[in-house]
Amino acid sequence: MAYKISDACISCGTCAEGCPVGAISEGDTQYVIDADSCISCGTCAGNCPMGAISEE
């Protein structure tokens, strides 16, 4: 199950820096996770200072 970034995202980029497969990129208003690339490791959720990432 892929992770999803909520509107609480402040676009700090911490999640993208820590993603081991590069599944996170900067979107128009916040960072987004490519569900097809996500391996559901949870690293992004653990690193997010805003708690904006959770499992879908």
C-alpha positions in Angstrom: 0.0 0.0 0.0 1.5 3.3 -1.0 1.8 6.4 1.2 0.1 9.7 0.5 1.0 13.3 1.4 -1.7 15.4 2.9 -2.4 19.1 2.7 -0.3 19.6 5.9 2.8 19.3 3.7 5.0 22.5 3.9 7.2 21.4 1.0 10.4 21.1 3.0 11.6 18.2 0.9 12.7 16.0 3.9 10.6 13.1 2.6 12.1 13.2 -0.9 15.6 13.3 0.4 15.0 10.2 2.5 13.1 8.1 -0.1 15.3 5.1 -1.0 13.6 4.6 -4.4 13.1 8.3 -5.4 9.3 8.0 -5.5 8.7 11.5 -4.1 8.9 14.7 -6.2 7.9 18.3 -5.9 4.4 18.9 -7.2 2.6 22.2 -8.0 1.6 23.0 -4.4 3.3 20.2 -2.3 5.4 17.1 -2.6 3.7 14.0 -4.2 4.4 10.3 -4.0 4.4 8.1 -7.2 2.3 5.2 -6.0 3.8 2.9 -8.7 7.3 3.5 -7.4 6.6 3.6 -3.7 7.7 0.4 -1.9 5.8 1.3 1.3 8.8 1.3 3.5 7.5 4.2 5.6 10.8 6.2 5.6 9.0 9.3 4.4 6.3 9.2 7.1 9.0 8.7 9.8 11.0 11.7 8.5 8.1 14.2 7.9 8.3 16.9 10.6 4.6 17.8 10.0 3.2 14.3 10.1 1.7 14.9 6.7 2.4 11.4 5.3 0.3 8.3 5.9 -0.7 5.1 4.3 -3.5 5.3 1.8 
